[in-house]
Amino acid sequence: MDPILLLSTLLLLAFGLLGVGVAEPDLLPNHLLRIALALVALALGFVLPPEKLLRHARLLLLATLGLLLLVLLVGNGPGGVRRWLDLGPLNFQPSELAKVALVFYLASFVGRKGNDYPIVGAAALVGLTAGLVLVEPDFATALFLVTLGALLFILAGVPWRRLIMVSLAGALALAPFSGVYLARFRYVSERFTSFLDYLQGEANPTQTVYQVLQAQKALLLAGPFGQGPSGNLPHLPEAHNDMVFASVVFATGWLGGLMVLLLYFLLFARGLSLALRLPGPLGLVALGLTLYLTLQAALNIGVTVGFLPVTGVPLPLVSYGGSSLLVSGFAVGVMMRLAREAPRKGVEPWSS
């Protein structure tokens, strides 16, 4: 196994234990179980041949779309949202699986068709996947899926003329429904409005930006070396999940926070190295999984420190969420399998 990927993953899981432990000590047994399942998912990703996953990428995406439809019919969640499927001991969130499914599907599509082939069909599937997530509602994850798909198209070398035309068509198709959506799910516009008020210093600290200000308070109280796992964390909603980075820093200090950033940088550097050594669809898989893990981490940390509006996106390999741990563990396992095969396998690039 690749030592850099393995060590970075295990250390991030360990930081997650500290963060959950200082935020919600009662959840530690459940979190340990979820970490064990994430390691099983990592092993599964390592064992499965990536070529086979690419061959069945369309089936994987269709299955994911089926789960996204199912969650809209029978799913559950707080406040009337439908994001999770009740699987007994685990609530599974299909939108997390959609991130990896899209990476494999787009890599397979470009590998089969080349990067100068019309992308309307592939882009429509990306839009359908994001649209099903959008109506759960989960605006942040839907936007992340669209961004991930767009980046993969760009990095695969799809001509800008195709990207611009498809983007304009998608924008025109969605524009008539945007007002209805924002009126139906007011939390989306409220989050952006609150963030703009926060940037201008006009927000009400007891309401609109309470979570962000409490996270910043925890970061400042941490000091260079932290308060330890038994420290008295300030009240912070979702401190074990969406705001877990603040909990980790509170327990381990600013040095611990820098270590977490370094670990994600190592994942990014290693994934980029794999992508460069594996031209063709496998290289795009490595790049897509790297972007999934590190871009999502950047979004989560950006929210915690107050650089971005609150999104509800978990911190990969660290947050308490079981679905996120499973899927991110599987993604790392696939990257480790690619790292093992990269030195001895040449992959032909797609045609241009």
N, C-alpha and C positions, 0 to 999 in steps of 0.2 A: 504493500500500500504506500501511496505517496506520503512521506513523513510530514511535509509542510501542510498539506490539506488535512491530514489526520490530526496533527497536533493543534492546528488552528481551530478545528471543529471541537475537539475535546475541551480546549480552554474556554471557548465561547460557551459551551454547555455548562462548564464549571462556573463561569461568571453568571450565567442564568440562574444556577442554584443559589448563589449568593444574593442576587437581586430579588428573586422570589422569596427567599428566606427572610430577608429584612423587611419586605413589604407585607407578605402574608405567610407567616410561619406555619399556619395550619394547612397550607396547600403544598408543603414540601413533599409529603408522601405521594400525592398525585403527580407532582412534577417529576419526581424520580421515576415513576412508572412511565410517564410520557417521554422522558429521556431514553429509557430502555427501549421503547417502541421506535423512537427516532433512530437509535443505533441499529435496530433490526431493519428499518427502512434504508439506512445507509448500506448495510450489508446486501440488501436486495438490489439496490442500485449498482453496487459493485459487481454482483454476480451476473446480472442480466447483460447480454451482449448489446452494446449501443446500436449496432447495425440492425438488430431485430427490432429494437424500439423505433428506429427510424422507419423500417418497413411497415410497421403497424401504427405509425404516428397518426394517420387519419382516423383509424379506429379508436385510438386513445382520445382524440379530440371529440369525436362523436359521442363516446361514452361520457366524457366530461360534460358535454352539452346536455345529455340526458339527465345527468345528476343535477345540473343547474336548473333544468325544467322541473325535476322532481322536488327540489328544495323550495321552489315557488309554490308548489301544490301542498306539500306536507311538512315543510321545514318549520323551524321555530327560531326564536330569538327574542330579545327584550324589546318592549315598546311596539310590538306588532311587526317587526322586521322578520324576514324569512331568509336566514343565512346558514343554518346548521341542520344537518340530518341527525336525528337521534339514533345512535348505534349502540345503545346500552351504556357501557362504561365510558364511551367516547362520543362526543358530538363532532361530526365531521363537517368541514366547510369546503364544499366543492370549488369555490372560487380560488382557494389556495392551489388545488390541483390544476386549475385552468392555467396558471402561470407556467408550469412545467410542460403541460400538454401543448400550449401554444409554441413554446420553444422548439419542441420536437417536430410539430407539424410544419412550421415555417422553414426549419432547416431541411426537412424532407421535401417540401414543395420546391424550394430553390435548388436543391440537389437534383431533383428530377427534371425540372423545367428550365433551369438556367436563370440567370439574373436579369435577362432582358425579355422575359416572357410576360404577357399581360397578368397583372396581379389582382384583377377585380374579384375573382372567386376567393382567393386566399384572404384578401382584405375584408371581404364580406363575412367570412367566417370569424375573423378577428373582431369585427364589429358586432356580430351576433353574440359571440362569447361575452364581450364587454357589455352589450345591451342587456343580456340576461342578469348579469351581476348588477347592472345599474338599477334595475327595478326591484332588487331585493329589499331595500335599496342599500347599495354600497358604492357611493360615488368615487371614493378614493381608490378602491381596488379596480373599478372599471377604468378609471383614468390611467392607472398603472399598467393595466393590460394593453391599452391602446398605445401607450408610450413604449412599452417593451416591444410590441409588434412593429411599431414604426422604426425603432432603433435597429431591429434585426433586418428589416428591409433595407435600411440605409447602409448598414455595415456589410450586407451581402452584395452591395453594388448595384441595387435596382436603380435604374435611371430616374433622375429627378423629375422628368416630365410625367412619368407614370405615378410617382408618389404625389405630386402636386395635383394631378387630375383626380386621383382617387380621394385625396384629402378634401378637395373642394366638393366633390360629389357627396361625400359623407357629411360634410358640414351643412350642405343644402338640404339633405334628407332629414337631418336632426333638428334644424333650426325651428320648424313649425311646432315641434313638441317640447322645446326647451322651457317655454313659459309654463306649460302645464306641469312639467316635471318639477320645476322649482317651486311652484305653488303647492304641489302635492307633498313634496319633501322639503320643507322649509329649512331643515337643519343645514342643508348644503350652503344656501346663501347666507344663513346666519353665521356659519363658521368663517366664511370669507369676510363678512362685514365686521365680525368681532376681531379678526386678525388685523384688518385695516385700522380699526379703532385702537388696537393695541400698539401698532406701529406709530400712530399719531399721538399716543399718550392719552387717549380719550376714553379708554375702555373702563368698565366698572370692574375693579379687581375681585369683587365678591361674586360675580356672575360670569361674565363672558370669557374672561381669561384666567379664571381661578386655577385651572389645572396647570396651565403653562407657568404661572407665577409660583405655584407650589413646587413644581419641578425645578425651577431656577433656584428657589430657596434651598431645596435639598442639595443641589449641585454646589451652592456656595458654602453650606454648612459642612460639606464633606471634607474640605481642606485637602492638603496634599496626600494624606495617608488614609483618610476615611474614618468613619465611626465604628467600623466593624460590623459583623452580622447581627449583633445584638443592639445596635444603635437605635435610638428613638426617631424613626423616620417621620418627618412632618406629614400631616394628612395630605394624601395625594391620590385622587381617584385613578384607578387602573395602574397603580404603581407596579403591579406584578406582570402587566401585559403591555399596553401601549406605551407606558411611561417607565418601563423597566430599566432603561438606561440611567435614569435619575437614581433609581434604587441601587443599581450596581455601583455608580460613582459614590453615592452616599456611604456604601459599605466599604469600598476599596479605595476611595480617594481619587483625586485628579490623576494620579499615576495609573490607577486601575482603569480610568476612563480612556487614557491615552493607550493603554495596552489593548483595550477593546478595539479602538480605532486602528491600531497596528495590525491586529488579527484580521480585520476586514480588508485592510490593505494587502496583506499577504494572500488572502483568498483572491482578491482582484488581480494581483500580479501573477499568481500561479495560473489562474484561469486564462489571463491574456496570453501567457506563455504557451499554454496548451492550444489555444486558438490559432496562434501563429505557427505551431508545429503540425497542426492538423488542418490543412486546407480542405475545402469542400464542406459537405454537410456536417461531418463530425466536428470540424473546427467551429462551425456556426452554433452547434449544440453547446460546446464548451463556452463560447462567448455569451450565448443567451443565458445559460445557467449562472455564469459569473455576474452578468448584469442583474439578473433576478435577485441574487443574494445581496450584492453590494449596493445596488441602487435602492432597494427597499430598506437596507440598513441606513443609508444616507438620509432617506426620507424620514424614517422613524427618529433618528438622532436630531435631524433638523427641526422636527416638531418639538422635541423635548427641550432644546435650547432656545426655542422661540424664533427660529429663522423661517418657519413655514407654518401654515394653518394646521390646526388639529385634523388628522386624517383617520386615525384608528388603525393604521397599518402596523402590524407587529414587527418586532426586531428578530430577524431570522436567527435560529439556533439559541436564542436567549429568552424570548418572551414565553409566558406560560402557555399560550395557545397550543393545543394538541395538534390541530391540523397543520399549523405553520411548522411545528417541529418535525412532523412526519415528512412533509413535502420537502422542506429544506434539507433534512437528513438524506432523503432519497437523492436530491440534486447533488449533494456532496459526494454520495456514493458513485453516481454516474461520472462525475469529474475525476474521481480516483481511478475508475476503470479506464477512462480515456488517458489518464496520465500513465497507467501501466502499459497501454498499447501504443502510445505515441512513439516511443523510440524504435519499435520494430515493425510498425505498420505504416506504409505510405498510402495516402488517400488522394485520389485524383480530384482536382478542383472541378467545379461545375463549369459548363460551357458558358461563354458570354455571347 
